[in-house]
């Protein structure tokens, strides 16, 4: 019997658990740990609340979680309640699938000013993550700046632009919905260091901006390269650039009719923040040009008004005591997923915040192949029996998957009209909802 511990219950964690169950069948026991009482990681608190079809992948993870040889161990913080070293003593292999939950910082002057947030925090706020539910961003100003040219930047801009009725069917939490409903935002500027040919935005997400009730996207025609240059792009990026060209062709009269304008400011590299009385008022940027795919400063600077700033520039994993960490890359130091003997990492914890949700599936299967190669048919460890004894000794309050199903039922029962659920936004409420 192989005993595997997976730390993290998001996509990487459950795809790895699925891979282990398929590889070893009844000859494996997998414990999936999470510091939260609820599973699914970024599927729950990172995916945009108005993208419910993407969240549907959790049903696949549920099938894995309910199998006889996979167990969810929620409300247990590895590194605090139990150390990684202790897991290594108990399990044949420990696989870190902790993702990259922390915002990468710009490191610019003024970054500590009030009303500047990283996307992990801001997205966590409107998705009801207990760590960020009390963020309380000030939405009373006219101007928002979103830094970044990926899909997360689009998510933030779209969420800030929508009317209350457009959230029909979304699981955005009520405290965020009420705040957005009272928002005074009129201009959202999406800032990128490079040009249209270097964006990471996908056509589907860009296309959604054309269907907003009270907002319209705007691109300066002069920022677009010659149309003939688009032929060199891969198909997905070519579709995205075509949409940017469509945005550039929207008549000014349309922008005058919509209360909110989403402006794309290309070739603009952030250099610092300005503020008054401790609160951000503007982003200072340097005009750039692209040389060999890199943004090069021109020396020309200007300011963009900003009453709120959300930085969407990437994420970092959380270091764990005793685990080698690559500070520069913001992930665990590893060789194709191997960290130390018996210790592995998968998903964003292994490769950094790149790829889609589905990218984690082959990643999980490849890590399980490495584990099989390494542990072979040697002497087995205690596994969950040893861990359960540790739970008793320390008085840990473990949340099981059955407990999570009770929490889920309570969230669904509390849903407002038209919403699939109303998430609990604090751990105590989650624990209480499972009952005795």
DRENVO-503366 format. One line per 10 residues: number of its first residue (from 1); their letters; for each residue x, y, z of C-alpha. Coordinates in nm, 2 decimals. Layout:
<nodes>
NUM> A> X,Y,Z | ...
</nodes>
This chain:
<nodes>
1> XXXXXXXXXX> 0.00,0.00,0.00 | 0.14,0.34,-0.11 | 0.06,0.64,0.11 | 0.06,0.98,-0.06 | 0.01,1.32,0.09 | -0.09,1.60,-0.14 | -0.08,1.95,0.01 | -0.34,2.17,-0.17 | -0.69,2.08,-0.30 | -0.70,2.30,-0.61
11> XXXXXXXXXX> -0.68,2.17,-0.97 | -0.32,2.06,-0.94 | -0.39,1.87,-0.61 | -0.70,1.68,-0.74 | -0.56,1.60,-1.08 | -0.26,1.45,-0.90 | -0.49,1.25,-0.67 | -0.68,1.13,-0.98 | -0.35,1.02,-1.14 | -0.24,0.83,-0.83
21> XXXXXXXXXX> -0.58,0.65,-0.80 | -0.56,0.55,-1.17 | -0.19,0.44,-1.15 | -0.22,0.23,-0.83 | -0.59,0.15,-0.79 | -0.66,-0.01,-0.46 | -0.29,-0.01,-0.37 | -0.28,0.36,-0.27 | -0.42,0.59,-0.01 | -0.42,0.96,-0.09
31> XXXXXXXXXX> -0.47,1.23,0.17 | -0.54,1.58,0.02 | -0.47,1.85,0.27 | -0.59,2.21,0.27 | -0.56,2.49,0.52 | -0.92,2.60,0.44 | -1.22,2.39,0.54 | -1.34,2.40,0.18 | -1.17,2.25,-0.13 | -1.09,2.35,-0.48
41> XXXXXXXXXX> -0.85,2.64,-0.43 | -0.86,2.89,-0.71 | -1.16,2.73,-0.87 | -1.36,2.86,-0.57 | -1.17,3.19,-0.50 | -0.98,3.27,-0.82 | -1.20,3.20,-1.12 | -1.42,3.50,-1.20 | -1.77,3.46,-1.04 | -1.94,3.52,-1.37
51> XXXXXXXXXX> -1.75,3.23,-1.53 | -1.96,2.95,-1.38 | -1.89,2.71,-1.67 | -1.52,2.70,-1.57 | -1.60,2.64,-1.21 | -1.80,2.33,-1.33 | -1.47,2.14,-1.34 | -1.50,2.09,-0.96 | -1.75,1.81,-1.03 | -1.46,1.61,-1.17
61> XXXXXXXXXX> -1.26,1.67,-0.86 | -1.57,1.57,-0.65 | -1.57,1.23,-0.82 | -1.21,1.18,-0.72 | -1.27,1.31,-0.37 | -1.55,1.06,-0.31 | -1.35,0.76,-0.42 | -1.26,0.51,-0.15 | -0.88,0.57,-0.16 | -0.88,0.95,-0.16
71> XXXXXXXXXX> -0.95,1.16,0.15 | -0.99,1.54,0.19 | -0.83,1.67,0.51 | -0.95,2.03,0.54 | -0.88,2.29,0.80 | -0.52,2.17,0.85 | -0.24,2.42,0.78 | 0.07,2.24,0.67 | 0.37,2.43,0.80 | 0.17,2.55,1.11
81> XXXXXXXXXX> -0.05,2.27,1.24 | 0.17,2.00,1.09 | 0.52,2.04,0.94 | 0.63,1.92,0.60 | 0.89,1.71,0.77 | 0.63,1.53,0.98 | 0.43,1.45,0.67 | 0.75,1.31,0.51 | 0.79,1.08,0.81 | 0.43,0.95,0.77
91> XXXXXXXXXX> 0.39,0.93,0.39 | 0.58,0.76,0.12 | 0.56,1.07,-0.09 | 0.46,1.43,-0.01 | 0.35,1.64,-0.31 | 0.31,2.02,-0.27 | 0.02,2.15,-0.48 | -0.01,2.48,-0.30 | -0.04,2.70,-0.61 | 0.08,3.06,-0.60
101> XXXXXXXXXX> -0.16,3.24,-0.37 | 0.05,3.56,-0.31 | 0.07,3.87,-0.53 | 0.39,3.96,-0.70 | 0.49,4.31,-0.62 | 0.60,4.58,-0.85 | 0.85,4.72,-0.61 | 0.78,5.08,-0.71 | 0.78,5.41,-0.50 | 0.43,5.47,-0.35
111> XXXXXXXXXX> 0.32,5.11,-0.37 | 0.22,5.12,-0.01 | -0.04,5.39,-0.07 | -0.40,5.31,0.02 | -0.64,5.17,-0.24 | -0.36,4.98,-0.43 | -0.43,4.61,-0.43 | -0.28,4.30,-0.60 | -0.51,4.09,-0.80 | -0.50,3.80,-0.56
121> XXXXXXXXXX> -0.64,4.02,-0.29 | -0.89,4.21,-0.51 | -1.02,3.89,-0.68 | -1.03,3.72,-0.34 | -1.24,4.01,-0.21 | -1.52,3.97,-0.47 | -1.49,3.59,-0.46 | -1.53,3.57,-0.08 | -1.19,3.44,0.03 | -1.17,3.47,0.41
131> XXXXXXXXXX> -0.83,3.63,0.39 | -0.95,3.91,0.18 | -1.33,3.94,0.25 | -1.26,4.25,0.47 | -1.05,4.43,0.20 | -1.32,4.71,0.15 | -1.18,4.89,-0.16 | -1.29,5.24,-0.20 | -1.49,5.25,-0.53 | -1.61,5.61,-0.49
141> XXXXXXXXXX> -1.36,5.76,-0.73 | -1.39,5.80,-1.11 | -1.06,5.65,-1.22 | -0.93,5.29,-1.19 | -0.60,5.16,-1.33 | -0.55,4.79,-1.39 | -0.18,4.70,-1.45 | -0.13,4.39,-1.66 | -0.22,4.25,-2.00 | -0.35,3.90,-1.91
151> XXXXXXXXXX> -0.69,3.75,-1.85 | -0.69,3.84,-1.48 | -0.67,4.21,-1.58 | -0.97,4.16,-1.81 | -1.16,3.98,-1.53 | -1.10,4.28,-1.29 | -1.20,4.53,-1.55 | -1.51,4.34,-1.65 | -1.63,4.28,-1.29 | -1.58,4.66,-1.21
161> XXXXXXXXXX> -1.79,4.74,-1.52 | -2.09,4.52,-1.48 | -2.44,4.62,-1.36 | -2.61,4.42,-1.08 | -2.84,4.25,-1.33 | -2.53,4.12,-1.53 | -2.43,3.92,-1.23 | -2.74,3.70,-1.26 | -2.61,3.34,-1.23 | -2.28,3.44,-1.07
171> XXXXXXXXXX> -2.15,3.35,-0.73 | -2.00,3.69,-0.65 | -2.04,3.75,-0.28 | -2.31,3.99,-0.16 | -2.07,4.24,0.01 | -1.88,4.29,-0.32 | -2.20,4.30,-0.53 | -2.34,4.58,-0.31 | -2.01,4.77,-0.32 | -1.99,4.74,-0.70
181> XXXXXXXXXX> -2.35,4.85,-0.73 | -2.27,5.17,-0.56 | -1.95,5.23,-0.75 | -1.88,5.57,-0.91 | -1.61,5.44,-1.15 | -1.62,5.59,-1.50 | -1.28,5.51,-1.65 | -1.09,5.19,-1.63 | -0.74,5.21,-1.78 | -0.56,4.88,-1.85
191> XXXXXXXXXX> -0.19,4.94,-1.86 | 0.07,4.73,-2.04 | 0.45,4.77,-2.09 | 0.44,4.63,-2.44 | 0.20,4.65,-2.74 | -0.10,4.47,-2.88 | 0.11,4.19,-3.03 | 0.25,4.09,-2.69 | -0.07,4.06,-2.49 | -0.16,3.74,-2.30
201> XXXXXXXXXX> -0.54,3.80,-2.33 | -0.75,3.53,-2.50 | -1.02,3.61,-2.75 | -1.31,3.48,-2.54 | -1.23,3.71,-2.25 | -1.16,4.01,-2.47 | -1.48,3.95,-2.66 | -1.69,3.98,-2.34 | -1.60,4.35,-2.33 | -1.82,4.40,-2.64
211> XXXXXXXXXX> -2.13,4.28,-2.45 | -2.13,4.48,-2.14 | -2.45,4.68,-2.07 | -2.29,5.01,-1.94 | -1.92,4.99,-2.06 | -1.74,5.01,-2.39 | -1.37,4.92,-2.47 | -1.14,5.17,-2.64 | -0.81,5.13,-2.81 | -0.61,5.42,-2.97
221> XXXXXXXXXX> -0.57,5.33,-3.34 | -0.21,5.46,-3.34 | -0.11,5.19,-3.09 | -0.19,4.91,-3.34 | 0.08,4.78,-3.57 | 0.01,4.74,-3.95 | -0.26,4.49,-4.02 | -0.02,4.29,-4.24 | 0.19,4.22,-3.93 | -0.09,4.02,-3.78
231> XXXXXXXXXX> -0.02,3.73,-4.03 | 0.29,3.64,-3.83 | 0.09,3.58,-3.51 | -0.03,3.24,-3.38 | -0.41,3.20,-3.44 | -0.53,3.27,-3.09 | -0.33,3.59,-3.05 | -0.43,3.70,-3.40 | -0.80,3.67,-3.30 | -0.73,3.88,-2.99
241> XXXXXXXXXX> -0.55,4.15,-3.19 | -0.85,4.15,-3.43 | -1.07,4.23,-3.14 | -0.85,4.51,-3.03 | -0.88,4.65,-3.39 | -1.26,4.62,-3.35 | -1.23,4.82,-3.02 | -1.03,5.09,-3.20 | -1.31,5.12,-3.46 | -1.59,5.19,-3.20
251> XXXXXXXXXX> -1.72,5.54,-3.27 | -1.66,5.81,-3.00 | -2.03,5.86,-2.98 | -2.07,5.51,-2.84 | -1.82,5.59,-2.56 | -2.02,5.90,-2.49 | -2.33,5.69,-2.44 | -2.18,5.44,-2.19 | -2.12,5.54,-1.83 | -1.79,5.34,-1.82
261> XXXXXXXXXX> -1.50,5.33,-2.06 | -1.24,5.06,-2.06 | -0.92,5.21,-2.21 | -0.62,5.01,-2.32 | -0.30,5.20,-2.26 | -0.02,5.02,-2.44 | 0.36,5.09,-2.44 | 0.34,5.23,-2.08 | 0.57,5.10,-1.81 | 0.48,5.19,-1.45
271> XXXXXXXXXX> 0.75,5.38,-1.26 | 0.58,5.50,-0.94 | 0.26,5.60,-0.77 | 0.14,5.95,-0.66 | -0.09,6.01,-0.37 | -0.25,6.26,-0.14 | -0.30,6.20,0.24 | -0.18,5.85,0.20 | -0.42,5.75,-0.08 | -0.33,5.69,-0.44
281> XXXXXXXXXX> -0.42,5.95,-0.69 | -0.22,5.86,-1.00 | 0.01,5.61,-1.17 | 0.33,5.76,-1.33 | 0.44,5.56,-1.64 | 0.72,5.58,-1.89 | 0.64,5.55,-2.26 | 0.81,5.25,-2.41 | 0.88,5.09,-2.75 | 0.92,4.72,-2.82
291> XXXXXXXXXX> 1.26,4.60,-2.94 | 1.31,4.23,-2.99 | 1.00,4.16,-2.79 | 1.12,4.36,-2.49 | 0.98,4.69,-2.36 | 1.25,4.97,-2.37 | 1.19,5.30,-2.20 | 1.20,5.62,-2.41 | 1.24,5.87,-2.12 | 0.90,6.02,-2.18
301> XXXXXXXXXX> 0.68,6.00,-1.87 | 0.32,6.10,-1.79 | 0.06,6.03,-1.52 | -0.27,5.84,-1.54 | -0.54,5.94,-1.29 | -0.60,5.66,-1.04 | -0.84,5.65,-0.75 | -0.80,5.27,-0.73 | -0.52,5.05,-0.87 | -0.52,4.68,-0.91
311> XXXXXXXXXX> -0.19,4.51,-1.02 | -0.23,4.19,-1.22 | 0.13,4.11,-1.28 | 0.16,3.75,-1.15 | 0.18,3.54,-0.84 | 0.42,3.37,-0.60 | 0.40,3.05,-0.40 | 0.43,3.06,-0.02 | 0.76,2.93,0.12 | 0.74,2.64,0.37
321> XXXXXXXXXX> 0.99,2.58,0.65 | 1.25,2.32,0.54 | 1.16,2.33,0.17 | 1.41,2.48,-0.07 | 1.25,2.79,-0.24 | 1.35,2.98,-0.55 | 1.30,3.34,-0.44 | 1.35,3.49,-0.79 | 1.10,3.26,-0.96 | 0.86,3.27,-0.66
331> XXXXXXXXXX> 0.82,2.89,-0.65 | 0.97,2.58,-0.49 | 1.32,2.49,-0.61 | 1.28,2.17,-0.80 | 1.41,1.95,-1.08 | 1.11,1.86,-1.30 | 0.90,1.83,-0.98 | 1.15,1.67,-0.75 | 1.25,1.88,-0.45 | 1.41,1.64,-0.20
341> XXXXXXXXXX> 1.39,1.26,-0.16 | 1.02,1.19,-0.11 | 0.92,1.55,-0.16 | 0.77,1.68,-0.48 | 0.58,1.98,-0.62 | 0.32,2.01,-0.90 | 0.12,2.28,-1.08 | 0.20,2.65,-1.01 | 0.41,2.54,-0.71 | 0.64,2.37,-0.95
351> XXXXXXXXXX> 0.64,2.58,-1.26 | 0.51,2.92,-1.15 | 0.17,3.08,-1.24 | 0.16,2.97,-1.61 | -0.09,2.76,-1.81 | -0.46,2.69,-1.78 | -0.65,2.48,-1.53 | -0.63,2.19,-1.77 | -0.25,2.22,-1.79 | -0.24,2.08,-1.43
361> XXXXXXXXXX> -0.38,1.74,-1.54 | -0.08,1.61,-1.74 | 0.14,1.78,-1.48 | -0.02,1.57,-1.21 | 0.02,1.24,-1.41 | 0.39,1.31,-1.48 | 0.46,1.37,-1.11 | 0.29,1.04,-1.01 | 0.51,0.87,-1.27 | 0.82,1.02,-1.09
371> XXXXXXXXXX> 0.69,0.90,-0.75 | 0.64,0.55,-0.88 | 1.00,0.56,-1.02 | 1.14,0.68,-0.69 | 0.95,0.48,-0.43 | 0.92,0.15,-0.62 | 0.83,-0.14,-0.40 | 1.02,-0.04,-0.08 | 0.91,-0.04,0.28 | 0.59,0.16,0.33
381> XXXXXXXXXX> 0.52,0.42,0.59 | 0.22,0.46,0.83 | 0.03,0.70,0.61 | -0.32,0.82,0.72 | -0.31,0.59,1.03 | -0.01,0.77,1.16 | -0.16,1.11,1.07 | -0.49,1.03,1.25 | -0.29,0.95,1.56 | -0.12,1.29,1.53
391> XXXXXXXXXX> -0.46,1.46,1.49 | -0.57,1.31,1.82 | -0.25,1.42,1.99 | -0.28,1.78,1.87 | -0.65,1.82,1.89 | -0.68,1.93,1.53 | -1.04,1.99,1.40 | -1.03,1.82,1.06 | -1.30,1.89,0.80 | -1.38,1.59,0.58
401> XXXXXXXXXX> -1.53,1.60,0.23 | -1.87,1.50,0.38 | -1.84,1.80,0.60 | -1.76,2.01,0.30 | -2.08,1.88,0.13 | -2.28,2.01,0.43 | -2.11,2.35,0.40 | -2.19,2.35,0.03 | -2.56,2.27,0.10 | -2.58,2.56,0.34
411> XXXXXXXXXX> -2.42,2.80,0.09 | -2.67,2.69,-0.18 | -2.96,2.73,0.06 | -2.85,3.09,0.15 | -2.81,3.20,-0.22 | -2.99,3.51,-0.33 | -3.23,3.49,-0.62 | -3.05,3.40,-0.94 | -2.72,3.29,-0.77 | -2.59,2.94,-0.73
421> XXXXXXXXXX> -2.47,3.00,-0.37 | -2.38,3.26,-0.11 | -2.03,3.17,0.01 | -1.93,3.18,0.37 | -1.66,3.44,0.39 | -1.51,3.34,0.73 | -1.37,3.01,0.85 | -1.58,3.01,1.17 | -1.90,3.02,0.97 | -1.78,2.74,0.74
431> XXXXXX> -1.70,2.52,1.05 | -2.04,2.60,1.20 | -2.23,2.51,0.88 | -2.10,2.15,0.89 | -2.30,2.09,1.21 | -2.20,1.84,1.48
</nodes>
